[in-house]
Amino acid sequence: MAKANRVYPQKAPVTKNQEVEGEVVDITYQGMGVVKIDNFPIFVVDAIPGEIVRLGITKVQKNFAFGRVIKRLQESPNRVQNANQIAITTGIAPLANLKYDAQLEFKQRQVEQLFKKVNIDVDVSPTIGMADPTKYRNKAQVPVQEINGRLETGFYRRGSHNLVPVEDFYIQDPKVDEAVTVTRDILRDLGLSAYDETTKKGVVRHIMARRGYYSHELMVVIVTNTKRLPQADEIATRLQAKLPELKSFIHNINHDDTNVIMGQWNETIWGADDIHDQLMGKDFVIGPNSFYQVNPQTTATLYTLAAEKAGLKPTDIAVDAYSGIGTITLSIADKVKHVYGVEVVENAVADAEQNARNNQIDNVTFVTADAPEQMVAWAAEGLKPNVVFVDPPRKGLTAELISAVAAMAPETFVYISCNPATLARDAVQILAEGFEIDGPVQPLDQFPQTTHVETIMVFKRVKA
């Protein structure tokens, strides 16, 4: 019997510290340029397609390498001159070097390629962008470290926990940046220490600030490793003097060794327990741990378009899986007979119910449960909605949830996704479960200057 031919891994065609020249042919999902030498990919910060660059190889792995630009031999016409280098090198805004129309095309192409990988033939519309694709984020969670004995706030350099001091985050509301800087300066003046991940000593881990885009209400949260925030009342007094929009100052405790930024325990030091903002004519209460879209301008476009594509009717029953604080549920409630929302985070459900009361909306029901489990339960109980909306986290939907939706047999299934890779994966099962694609996939630029893209995809049940 003949032996099967074995394919042994080829040796990388480049070595560390070697200099090579090549053309940038693509961008990764991390916003790095891709140069290929003998079909071997080299990932390069601040390099965009169409450029020819001389690289220094900084790290070589089995199947890829990393490099840095030594010289740009040919520049792309899509390059932004004098781009914010800190935003690029830290990864705050990895596409800040790419002109905005090229960013929108990149995101459309990214969605197209992911559907091709799973052999689904679908039209992808041009990405809907923003008039001003900077300074849009209404929330910041900024790490704190001591550098040379001085308390600093900023952003971690890519792939590390080395803090780069930053005051202008480029994509954040300037009032949010100001709140972080003012809080940092107060902590410096009062001599509070930063938490050290290595020694496990110190107090302050993060500063979080969020601001209502329409209400201009401001919340500041100091996250500590300790049960007590030293000089809390003095910090509150100084924050009020410096930040006239301040409505809420909160101490959050997180003493877990994880990458989760906020703990579950909050103490209101001054002001309200939460702030408010408006979205699509509704008022929403936003607590320190609430999930609320960071780009409310595009969110209004996103939800309006999703509701339009759903073709909602006054007689419809709708389900909103992963309902959070009720943004989708409440935004469509006046268009349908009843909406059921399910969300696993108990505090988010409490916020959603409060938001319903604040807006005098009584045709909604919120359930605290894991969305896949609740959808299975509703299907077993015989709930037959006309429309199902899903807006899951980046990991996408479970097979059980998709099967439960199929059992409910809604006419329309609207999938809002923040990760087109899991959307494309899930679409394979959704089609196999008796649905067909209704119209083109619509990307929206919810996160300009980054590689992330939001998408809306609509499915219709195939008639028996």
C-alpha positions in Angstrom: 0.0 0.0 0.0 1.5 3.4 -1.0 2.2 5.8 1.8 0.2 9.1 1.7 2.3 12.1 0.9 3.0 14.1 4.0 3.1 17.9 3.9 5.7 19.3 6.3 5.4 22.9 7.4 7.6 25.2 5.3 10.2 27.3 7.0 9.2 31.0 7.3 10.7 33.0 4.4 11.7 35.8 6.7 13.7 36.1 9.9 13.6 38.6 12.9 15.3 41.9 12.2 15.4 41.2 8.4 14.4 44.0 6.1 12.0 43.2 3.2 10.0 45.2 0.6 6.5 44.4 -0.4 3.0 45.6 -1.3 0.2 45.9 1.2 -2.6 43.8 -0.2 -5.2 43.8 2.6 -6.2 44.9 6.1 -6.8 42.4 9.0 -9.8 42.6 11.4 -7.3 44.2 13.8 -6.6 47.0 11.3 -3.1 45.9 10.4 -1.8 45.9 6.9 -1.0 42.6 5.2 2.2 42.1 3.2 2.9 38.7 1.7 6.4 37.3 1.0 6.1 34.0 -0.9 2.5 33.9 0.2 3.6 34.2 3.9 1.6 36.9 5.6 3.3 39.7 7.5 1.1 42.0 9.7 2.1 45.6 9.9 0.8 48.5 11.9 0.0 51.7 10.0 0.2 50.2 6.5 -2.8 50.3 4.1 -3.6 48.5 0.8 -2.0 49.9 -2.3 1.2 50.9 -0.5 4.7 49.5 -1.1 6.8 49.5 2.0 10.1 48.5 3.4 9.6 46.5 6.5 11.7 45.5 9.5 10.5 42.0 10.7 9.9 42.3 14.5 8.5 38.8 15.3 8.2 35.5 13.4 5.6 32.8 14.1 5.0 29.5 12.4 2.4 30.8 10.0 2.8 34.5 10.0 5.1 37.4 11.1 4.9 41.0 12.4 6.7 43.9 10.9 7.1 47.7 11.2 7.3 50.2 8.5 10.8 51.5 7.9 10.0 53.5 4.8 6.9 54.0 2.6 8.2 53.6 -0.9 4.7 54.3 -2.4 1.8 55.8 -0.5 -1.8 54.9 -1.0 -4.1 57.7 -2.2 -6.5 56.6 0.6 -3.9 57.5 3.3 -4.9 60.2 5.8 -2.1 62.7 6.2 -1.0 63.5 9.8 -3.3 60.8 11.2 -3.4 60.4 15.0 -0.5 58.1 15.6 -1.3 57.2 19.2 -4.8 56.2 18.1 -3.3 53.9 15.5 -0.5 52.3 17.5 -2.6 51.7 20.7 -5.5 50.4 18.6 -8.0 53.0 19.9 -8.7 53.9 16.2 -6.7 51.4 14.0 -8.2 52.8 10.8 -7.6 56.5 11.6 -4.9 56.3 8.8 -7.6 55.3 6.2 -9.8 57.9 4.5 -13.4 57.5 5.6 -14.9 56.5 2.3 -12.3 53.8 2.0 -13.2 52.6 5.6 -16.8 52.2 4.5 -15.8 50.2 1.4 -13.5 48.0 3.6 -16.4 47.2 5.9 -18.7 46.3 3.0 -16.0 44.1 1.5 -15.4 42.4 4.9 -19.1 41.4 5.1 -19.1 40.2 1.5 -16.0 38.0 2.0 -17.4 36.4 5.2 -20.6 35.3 3.4 -18.5 34.0 0.5 -16.6 31.8 3.0 -19.8 30.1 4.0 -21.0 29.8 0.4 -24.0 32.1 0.9 -24.9 34.3 -2.1 -26.1 37.6 -0.8 -26.0 41.2 -1.8 -24.3 43.6 0.6 -25.3 47.2 0.4 -22.8 50.1 0.8 -22.0 50.8 4.4 -24.1 53.6 6.0 -21.6 56.0 7.5 -21.6 59.1 9.7 -21.4 62.8 8.8 -18.6 63.2 11.5 -16.9 59.9 12.1 -14.9 61.2 15.2 -15.8 62.1 18.8 -18.9 59.8 18.8 -18.4 57.5 21.8 -20.5 58.4 24.8 -18.6 56.1 27.2 -15.0 55.6 28.2 -13.5 52.9 30.5 -9.9 54.1 30.9 -7.2 52.1 32.8 -5.1 53.8 35.4 -1.4 53.0 36.1 1.5 54.6 37.8 4.3 55.5 35.5 7.5 56.9 37.1 5.6 57.5 40.3 2.8 59.5 38.6 -0.8 58.4 38.2 -1.7 58.2 34.5 -4.7 57.4 32.4 -4.6 56.2 28.8 -4.8 53.1 26.6 -2.7 49.9 26.5 -0.3 49.5 23.7 -1.4 46.8 21.3 -0.9 43.3 22.7 0.4 44.5 26.1 -0.6 46.0 29.5 1.8 48.8 29.0 -0.1 52.0 29.4 0.3 54.8 26.8 -0.8 58.1 28.5 -3.7 59.6 26.4 -5.9 62.6 27.0 -7.6 63.0 23.5 -9.1 59.6 22.5 -10.1 60.9 19.1 -13.3 58.8 18.9 -14.8 59.9 22.2 -17.0 62.7 23.1 -14.6 65.5 24.2 -16.7 66.0 27.4 -16.1 62.4 28.2 -12.4 62.8 27.7 -12.5 65.9 29.9 -14.3 64.1 32.7 -11.6 61.4 32.7 -8.7 63.9 32.7 -10.4 66.0 35.5 -10.9 62.9 37.6 -7.3 61.8 37.1 -6.0 65.2 38.1 -8.1 65.1 41.3 -6.8 61.6 42.2 -3.2 62.8 41.6 -3.7 65.9 43.8 -5.1 63.8 46.6 -2.4 61.2 46.3 -4.5 58.1 45.5 -2.5 55.2 44.2 -3.1 53.1 41.1 -3.7 49.4 41.4 -0.7 47.3 40.4 -1.5 44.0 38.7 1.8 42.5 39.6 2.0 43.4 43.3 -1.8 43.4 43.8 -1.5 46.6 45.7 -2.9 50.0 45.2 -6.4 51.4 44.9 -7.7 52.8 41.5 -8.1 50.4 38.6 -10.2 52.3 36.0 -12.1 55.6 35.5 -15.4 55.2 33.7 -17.3 58.2 32.3 -20.5 58.2 30.3 -22.5 61.1 29.0 -26.0 61.4 27.5 -25.7 62.5 23.9 -29.0 64.4 24.0 -29.4 65.0 27.7 -25.8 66.0 28.4 -26.0 64.3 31.8 -22.6 63.1 33.0 -21.7 60.1 35.1 -18.2 59.4 36.6 -17.3 56.0 38.1 -14.1 55.2 39.9 -13.4 51.5 39.9 -11.2 50.4 42.8 -9.6 47.2 44.1 -10.5 48.2 47.6 -13.8 48.3 49.5 -13.4 51.9 50.3 -12.6 54.9 48.1 -10.3 57.1 50.1 -11.4 60.8 50.3 -14.6 60.0 48.4 -16.4 63.1 49.6 -13.5 65.4 48.7 -13.3 63.9 45.3 -17.1 64.5 44.9 -16.8 68.1 45.9 -13.9 68.7 43.4 -15.7 66.9 40.6 -18.8 69.1 41.0 -16.7 72.2 40.9 -14.9 71.1 37.7 -17.7 69.3 35.8 -21.0 71.3 35.7 -22.8 68.5 33.8 -22.1 65.9 36.5 -25.3 64.2 37.7 -23.8 61.0 39.2 -20.6 60.0 40.9 -20.2 56.4 41.8 -17.7 54.1 43.4 -17.5 50.6 41.9 -15.6 47.7 43.5 -13.8 45.1 41.4 -11.2 42.9 43.2 -11.4 40.0 40.7 -8.3 39.1 38.7 -10.1 39.1 35.3 -10.3 41.3 32.3 -13.8 42.4 33.3 -13.5 46.1 34.0 -16.6 46.8 36.2 -17.5 44.9 39.4 -21.1 44.3 40.4 -21.1 46.4 43.6 -21.8 50.1 43.3 -22.0 52.9 45.9 -23.4 56.3 44.9 -21.1 58.8 46.4 -22.9 61.9 45.2 -26.0 62.6 43.0 -28.2 60.1 41.2 -27.8 56.4 40.9 -28.0 56.7 37.1 -28.3 59.2 34.2 -30.9 59.5 31.4 -30.6 59.9 27.7 -33.1 60.0 24.8 -33.2 57.6 21.8 -35.8 57.7 19.1 -38.1 59.8 21.2 -37.9 57.6 24.2 -36.2 58.3 27.6 -33.7 55.7 28.9 -32.2 55.3 32.4 -28.6 54.3 32.2 -26.8 52.9 35.3 -23.1 52.3 35.8 -23.3 48.7 34.6 -26.0 49.2 31.9 -25.4 48.2 28.3 -26.2 51.2 26.2 -25.0 51.7 22.6 -21.9 53.8 22.6 -22.8 55.6 19.4 -26.4 56.8 19.9 -26.4 58.7 16.6 -26.0 55.6 14.5 -28.0 53.5 16.9 -31.1 55.6 16.0 -30.4 54.9 12.3 -29.8 51.2 13.1 -33.1 50.6 15.0 -35.2 52.7 12.7 -33.9 50.7 9.7 -34.4 47.4 11.5 -38.0 48.3 12.3 -38.7 49.4 8.7 -37.2 46.2 7.3 -39.3 44.1 9.7 -42.5 45.6 8.1 -44.2 45.8 11.5 -48.0 45.9 11.7 -50.3 47.0 14.6 -51.5 43.4 15.0 -48.0 41.9 15.4 -46.6 40.1 18.3 -42.8 40.6 18.5 -39.9 39.1 20.5 -36.7 40.9 21.3 -33.9 38.5 22.3 -31.0 40.0 24.2 -33.2 43.0 25.0 -30.7 44.8 27.4 -32.3 47.9 28.9 -35.1 47.7 26.4 -33.8 49.9 23.6 -35.2 47.9 20.7 -38.3 46.6 22.6 -39.4 50.1 23.5 -38.5 51.7 20.2 -40.9 49.3 18.3 -43.6 49.0 21.0 -45.8 51.7 19.5 -45.8 49.9 16.1 -47.0 46.5 17.3 -49.6 44.8 19.6 -47.1 43.4 22.2 -43.3 42.9 22.6 -41.6 40.2 24.7 -38.0 41.0 25.7 -35.6 38.6 27.3 -32.2 39.5 28.9 -30.0 37.6 31.3 -28.6 40.6 33.3 -31.0 41.2 36.1 -30.1 44.9 36.5 -30.6 45.5 32.8 -34.1 44.0 33.1 -34.9 46.3 36.0 -33.7 49.3 33.9 -35.9 48.1 31.0 -39.0 47.9 33.2 -38.2 51.3 34.6 -37.8 52.7 31.1 -41.2 51.2 30.1 -42.8 53.0 33.1 -41.0 56.2 32.4 -42.3 56.2 28.8 -45.8 55.1 29.7 -45.4 51.9 27.6 -47.6 49.0 28.8 -47.6 46.6 25.9 -44.2 45.0 26.8 -43.1 42.0 28.9 -39.6 41.6 30.1 -38.2 38.3 31.4 -34.9 37.7 33.2 -33.4 34.6 31.7 -30.7 33.3 29.4 -32.0 34.2 25.9 -31.5 30.7 24.3 -33.2 28.9 27.2 -36.1 31.4 27.3 -36.6 31.1 23.5 -36.7 27.3 23.8 -39.2 27.7 26.7 -41.4 30.1 24.7 -41.4 27.8 21.7 -42.5 24.9 23.9 -45.3 27.1 25.4 -46.6 27.8 21.9 -45.7 31.4 21.6 -46.1 32.4 18.0 -44.6 35.8 17.3 -44.9 37.4 13.9 -41.5 39.0 14.2 -38.3 38.0 16.1 -35.5 40.5 16.6 -32.1 39.3 17.8 -29.1 41.5 18.7 -26.7 39.1 20.3 -23.1 39.6 21.7 -20.1 39.0 19.4 -20.3 35.3 19.9 -23.6 35.2 18.0 -26.5 32.8 18.4 -26.6 29.3 19.7 -28.0 26.5 17.6 -30.7 25.9 20.2 -31.9 29.5 19.9 -32.1 29.3 16.1 -34.0 26.1 16.3 -36.4 27.7 18.8 -37.0 30.6 16.5 -37.8 28.1 13.7 -40.3 26.3 16.0 -42.0 29.6 16.7 -42.3 30.1 12.9 -42.3 33.9 12.7 -42.9 35.5 9.3 -39.9 37.7 9.8 -36.6 37.1 11.6 -34.4 40.3 12.0 -30.8 39.7 12.9 -28.8 42.7 14.1 -25.1 41.8 14.4 -21.9 43.4 15.7 -19.8 40.6 14.3 -20.4 39.6 10.6 -18.3 36.4 11.1 -20.8 34.9 13.5 -23.7 36.4 11.5 -22.5 34.5 8.4 -22.0 31.3 10.4 -25.5 31.6 11.9 -27.1 32.4 8.6 -26.2 28.9 7.4 -28.4 27.3 10.1 -31.1 29.9 9.8 -31.5 29.1 6.0 -31.4 25.3 6.8 -34.2 25.8 9.3 -36.7 27.1 6.7 -36.0 30.7 6.2 -34.8 32.7 3.1 -32.9 35.9 2.8 -35.1 39.0 2.4 -33.2 41.7 0.6 -29.5 42.8 0.9 -27.4 42.7 4.1 -27.0 46.3 5.4 -23.8 47.3 7.1 -23.7 50.4 9.3 -20.6 52.1 10.6 -21.5 52.0 14.3 -17.8 52.2 15.2 -15.9 54.6 12.8 -12.1 54.4 12.8 -12.2 50.8 14.0 -12.6 47.5 12.1 -15.9 46.7 13.7 -19.1 46.9 11.7 -22.8 46.5 12.6 -25.1 44.7 10.2 -28.8 44.1 9.7 -29.9 41.0 7.9 -33.6 40.0 7.4 -35.0 36.5 6.9 -38.5 35.5 5.9 -40.1 32.2 6.6 -40.5 30.0 3.5 -44.2 29.3 3.0 -45.0 25.6 3.2 
